[in-house]
Amino acid sequence: MAKEKLPVTAAIRVLRQHKVPFTGHLYAYEEKGGTAVSARELGVSEHQVIKTLIMEDDTGAPLVVLMHGDMQVSTKELARHLGVKAVTPCIPDTANRHSGYLVGGTSPFGTRRTMPVYVEKTILELDRIYINGGKRGFLVELEPRFLPDLLQAQPVTVGIR
């Protein structure tokens, strides 16, 4: 059986350009299935599957939050950390416009516009993570140690179960 050809997205171009070693994984995408579906399909812990969330502060400035698949973002805690009144998730059309990706396929790599990136601190403690490769049904497996330099990602503690 021939190996499936992986898509070449903006995210993959960035990873290759910066020589970040990764393994691509295709899976059957399910609408509104989220990280539970991708974890099940790849046979990994949902804690290792990282969500890329596009949010806005109270001035409308976009930002990216990387969070464990089995956790939520405390927007109150994030707003407090950022020194703003509020942080809210973007509606899908707005998120798509900011990132250049479709919701469900949003990668933090190769976004349309440069946005500040915040990563839940405990993600950086994992050996391997699975994060969107820029297309629905496509995750890349890599070491999280590349995130701070590649994305200028700032560690935060804003996750809640």
C-alpha positions, 0 to 999 in steps of 0.5 A, a space after each residue: 500500500 502506498 504511503 499517503 501524500 501529506 499536504 504542503 500547507 503554509 505551516 509545513 513550509 514554515 516547519 521545513 524552512 526552519 528545519 524543524 523535524 516533524 511527522 505528519 499524520 492524516 486522519 478522518 476529520 469529523 465536523 465539530 469532533 475536536 481534539 477528542 476525534 484526532 486523539 482517538 484516530 491517532 491513538 494518542 492522549 488528548 492531552 498531547 493534542 494541542 488546540 490552536 485558538 484564535 482570540 481577541 482582546 477587548 480592543 479587537 487585537 488578535 492573538 493565538 493561544 495553544 492549549 491542551 486538547 483536554 483543557 479550556 482557556 481561562 479567558 479571565 486569567 489570560 486577560 489578567 496576564 495580558 493586562 487587558 479588560 477581556 479576551 474572547 474567542 473569535 467567531 469562525 469567520 474572524 478567526 479564518 481571516 486572522 489566521 488564513 486557515 479554516 477553523 478545524 485546520 488552524 495551525 500556529 505556523 504560517 498564519 496570514 498575519 503575525 499575532 502574539 502566541 501564548 502557550 500553556 506552560 505544561 505543553 512545553 514539558 511534554 516529549 511530543 505534541 500533535 498540533 494542526 498542520 494547516 488543514 482539517 484532518 492533518 496534524 504534525 507531531 513534533 517536540 514542543 521545545 521548538 515553539 518558543 523560538 519558532 513562534 516567539 510563544 510566551 508561556 502562560 498558566 491559563 488552562 482549566 479542566 
